[in-house]
């Protein structure tokens, strides 16, 4: 990175009369016109602008950059030399005619539908076909970045990159590649599709999410990757859980546990924790407690694996395990104090984490479980204190899971014993106001 001076590319773009989105479109059109296989996302462009390049851009990207901006890539990523003349207004040769507009929920949902249809078509395509190691490394770099960004950024900030990366991965697999590269591509395609499936679930599009999760599993199967197969099953469990189908959620988690038997990564703890939460919703006390015991045992024997090394969405940290335990106990009569203790432990871990690396959705879910536990114990002031930080979330962070979690708190507050409570009425009103803005939450 170049902290003191802007890169040449940053100067070119900031002095341009085009939006960054239009510049990305123009780059892609330039590549297509010159027969180059070079993609560019808005996220990657922004990294280039600040010189945040850990691995060299692919040769095709470098060639297109020279065509598009008139400078070699190493010049673009560095501060301009004194002899370099930077025009005041750059108008690249290939200009998008797309008008700049906010990314609405409708646009996001259309992207999800297109992605699901794309995934469904790809599921039936299982041939091994040749792409270079550099392209795979660039794809891996972008995938890891998005897996970590997923927990921290609103969907509107990353959805375009996710869809683009998924299309790139599928395109590579449908083309030609050396057999030695096929497994790497299937692994990356599985990871990317899993993220898009999770985004679908976060938007409440459960049917599309299941289609994408099945495709994730197919890719994992073609890669012969036990961890990703188990992760895909747990993703299906998660989708079913938030869709209100706990029996199905428990079944998927059990299937994933069978697959993950030889594994030691955190996905094994996630599977047991997911099963516990599903059994609790069904009122199956013994099964829920047994699953929590298995989750604790798996945590004790945990050894980080390839998925944990990706990090972000693909690891299951201790804080999240406490969150799931709270979500289990809160549904079991007589164990609401245990739920509050688990949620408090989770929040302590989240709050000890750097604010810029905290998983906002998981923290919100934890606070909702703590509010539920306190409502069940008659502690309305404590419930309000637990939920207040969530109700302050800015609109673009209010994804479906968060809306569903605070909705459960709203339901609990309708209990007859709180009929005359001003605190209960006030908190219900705040939740209703919060939940009426999910559409605005997903606008750019």
N, C-alpha and C positions, 0 to 999 in steps of 0.2 A: 504494500500500500504506500501511497505517497501523501503523507499527512500535511506536508508543508505547501506543496504546489499541486494544482489540479493536473490531471492527465490531459494529453492532447485530445483524446476522445471526449472527455468531459467538456472541454472548451468548445469543441465542434458541436456537441449536442446542445449545450446550454445556449449557444448563440444561434441555433437553428430556429426556424419558425414552425417546425414540426413538433408534435408531441412525441414522447418516447415510444408510445405504442405504434405510431405511424412509422417511426424509424425502424422498429423491429419488423413491421410488415414489409417495408421497402427492402431491408436486408434479405428477407426470405425470398421475395420476388426476384431480387438480383441473383441470388443463388440459383433459383429455378431457371431463369433466363440463360444462365451460363452453364447449365447442366451440372451444377455442383450439389452434392448431398450435404448441405450445411444448414442446420437449424439454429435459431437464436430465440431465447426467451427474454422477457422483460427483466427477469431476475438476473440472468447472465449478463445482459447489457449493463445493468446497474453495477454489477461486480467489476466488469471491465472498466467502467467509468472511474472507479476509485482505485483501479489497479489491483483489485483483490483477486489475483489469479494464482492459485496454488499449483495447478497443472496447466501446461501450455494448451491453448485452444487447438482444436484439430486442424490439420493442414487445409482441409476444405474451408473451414471457417476463416483461416488466415488469408487464403486466396480471395475469398469473397470480400473480406474486410478491405483489402487493398483496392479491389475494384470499386467498392461502394464508397469508401471515404478518401481514397487516393493516397493512403499512407500504409506502410508496412505495420503489421500488428505490434511489433516491439516498439515502434514509434508512438502508436496510439495509446499504449498502456503506460507510457512514461510522460513526464512533463515535457512540453515542447522545447526543442532546442531553439536557441536565439535566432538561427537562420530560418526556422520554419515559419512560413506565413500562414496564419489561420484566418480564413475569410470570416467576415462578420456574420454572414448568414449562409449556412450550408444547405443546399437543396440537393440531396442525393438523387441519383438518376432514376431510382425506382421509388415512387411515392405512393403510399396506400391512399385509396379514395375513401377509406372508412372514416366516418366522422367520429370525433372523440366523444364518448358518452360514458356515463357511469355504468358499472357492471351490476345489473339488477339481479334480483332473485330469478326472474324469468330467464335471463341469460345463463345464470349458473345452472338452473334446472335443465335448460336446453343442452348445455355442455354435458351434464351428467347423462341425459338420455342418449346423446350421440355416443358418449363413451361406452355406455352399457351395450348399445347396438354393435359398436365396434368390437367390444369384448366378446359378445355372443358369436359374431362371425369368426373371430380368431379362435375360439374354443375348438371349432371343428378342424382347424388347420394345425397339423402336428408333424410336418416334415422338418427334417434338419436341413437347413440350407446354408454368406461370407462377408464379413465386415472386419475391419482391422482392429488390432488391439488398442490403438489410440482412441478410436471412436467408443469402444467399450469402456475404457478408462474415464473418458469424459462423461459418459452416461452414468457411470457409477458415482463419480464425483457429484453430479447434479442430484442423483437419487438420495445420497446421504445428506446433502444439504437440505433437501425438501423434507426428508423424514424427521429431521431435527426442527425445521421451521414449523412443521405442522402443529406442534404443541404450543407454539408461541404466537403465531400470526393468524389473523382472520382468514377465512376461506377465500375471500375476494382477492387477497394478496398473493395466493399461491395456486389457485385453481387453474389458471391459464397455463402455468408451468407444468402442473401435473398432467393435464390433458395432452400437452405438447410432448412431454417425455414418454407418455404411454404410446402415443402414435409413432414416435421415433423407434421405440423398442419393438413394437409390433411390425413396423416397416422393415427393420433389420431382419427380424425372424422370417418374414415372408419373402425376403430377398435371398441373397446368397451369402453364406458365411462358411468359414472353415469349421469342420465338425468340432474341433477343439474349442471353438468360441461359442458353440450352441448352448452349452450348459450355462455359461456366464450370462448370456442374453436371456435365457429363460428365468434365471434367478432374478435378474433386474426387472424383467417384465412382470414377474410375480410380485415383487416388492412395490413397484409403481402401481399396479392394478389394485393391490391391497389398500394403498393410500386413497385411490379414487373411490374405492368401495366404502372406505371409512367416511370420506367426504359425503358420499351419497346418503349414508346413514345419518350423518350430522345434519343433512338437509331434510331428513324425514322421508326420503325416497327409498323405502325399504325394499321394494321389488327390484329396482335397479341395483341397489347395494348387493342383494343376493346374487344377481346375475354376474356382477363384477367379482364377488367373492368366489363364485364357482370357477371363473376364469383364472383367478389367482391360484386356486388349487390345481387347475390343469397345468398351468405354467410350472408350479412347484413340482408336480408329478413328473413332467417332462425333464426337469432338472434333477430329479431323484433327490430332492432336498426335504428331509424329514422335518426340519425346523419350520420351513415355510408352509408345508402341508399342515402341520399342527397349528401354526399361526392363522392359516386360512379358516380352519375349523373353529378356532376361537373367535375369529371375526364374525363368522356366521352365528355363533352363539351370542355375540354382542348385538348383532343386528336383530336377532329374534327377541332378545331381552327388551330392547328399547321399543320394539314393535308390539310389545305386550303379549309375547308368546313364551312364557317361562319354561314350559315343558320342552318345547323345541330347543330353547337355549341350553337347558341341561343336557339334552341328548347330543347336541353338537359339541359341547364341552367334554362330554365323556368320550366321544369319538376322537377328539383331538388328544385327549389323555392317552388313549391306546396307541396312537401314532407316536406320541412323544415319550413313550416308555424308556427308550434308550438315551434320551437327551438329558442335559443338565442345565440348560440355559433358563432364563427367567420366564420363557413362554410356558414352562411346566407349572410354575407358580401361578401365572395368569390363568391357565386353564382350570386349576383347582379352585381358584378364587371366583372365577366366573360361574363355575358349577355351584359353589356354595350360595352365591347371590340368587341364582335361579331357583334352587331348592327352597330358599327362604321365602321367596314370593309365593311359592306353592304351599307354604306352611309345613314343609317336610323338615322337621327340626333335626332328627337324627342324621339325615343325609347331608343337611347343610353344615352341621357341626363336624361331621366326618370329613367333608371336603375342606373345611378350614384347617383341620389338623394336617391333612395332606399338603395343603399350601404351605403351612409352617415348616413341615419337614423338607419340602422341596427347596424352600428358601435357605435352610441350613446347609443343604448339599449343593447349592448353586455354584456353577462354574460358568463364567461368561462365555457365550458362543458367538457365532458369526452374526446373528441377529442383534445381540446385545452390543456388538461392536458398531453396528449401524447407528444404534442409539435412537433417541427421540421416540417416535411412535412405536419402534420395534423392540423396546425394552420395557420391563415391568419393575419399576423401582419400589423400594420399601414403602414410601409414602402412599403409592397407589394400592399396595396390598392392604394397608390399614384402611384406606378409603373403601375398598371392596368389602372388608370385614365389617366396617360400619354399616354398609348397605345390606349386609346379611343380617346382622343383629337387629337392625331397626325394624325388620319384619317379623321378628320372633318375640312372642309375648314373654315378658319378664326379663328380657335382655336389653332393654333400652339404655340402661346405664352402661353396659358393655359397648353399645353402639356409640354413645357419646365419648367414651374413653378412646375407642379406636379412631374416631373422627378427629379428636383433639390431638392424638399422636400424629396423624397424617398432616394436620395443619401446622404443627410445630416443625415438621420436616420441610413442608413447603415454604414456611416463613423463614427458615434458616437458609433457603436457597436464594441465590442472586435473583433479584426481581425480574431481570431480563431473560431468565432461563426457566421461569416457573410455568408449569402447564396450567393455563388459565381454566380450561374446561374441567380438568380433574379437581382443581382446587374449588371450583364452583360446586361441583358434585359433592365434594366432601362437606362443604358448608351446608348444603341442602340436607344431607343425611344428619348432620349435627342438629340442624333446626328441627327435623322430624323427631329425633330422639328426645329433644327438650320439650316439644309439644306433647309427646306421649307422656312425659313426666310432669306436665302441667307448668312448665317453665316458659311462659310466653315471652317474657323480657329476654331470656337467654336465646330463644329462637330468633327473635328479631335481631339481636346482636350478631348471631351467627350468619344471618342471611343478608344483613345490610351491605356488606362489601360486594356481594353478587348483584344486588339491585342497583349498584352504582356502575356496573359494567357498561361501557359505551356500546351503542347499538350493534356495531359490526362484530362484536364478540358473542352475541346472543344466539348461538347455534342451537339446533334442535334438542340436543341432550340437556343443555342448560335450561331451556324452556320447559322440558318435560320434568326435570328435577324440581324446579320451583313450583311447577304445577302440582306435584305431589304434596308439597308443603301447603299449598292453597287448599287442597282436598282435606288434609288433616285439620286445618283451621276451621272447617265447617262442622266439626264435631259439636254435638248439642251442648256440651258443657261450656263451650266458648261462645254461645249464642249472644250473650250480653256483654262480651268483652270488647272494650274499645281498642285494645292492643290487637286483638285478632281481626277486627274489622279493618283497622288501619293497615295491617300487614297484608290482608287479602287485597285491599285496594291497590297497594303498591305493586303486588305481584301481577294483578290484572293489567295495570299500566305498563309494567315491564314487558309482559308477554304480548302486548298488542303491537310491538314494534319489531317483530322478527324480520319483516320484509325490509324495513329501513336498515336493520342490522347488517344486511348483506349487500347493501349498495356500496359502490366504490367511494 
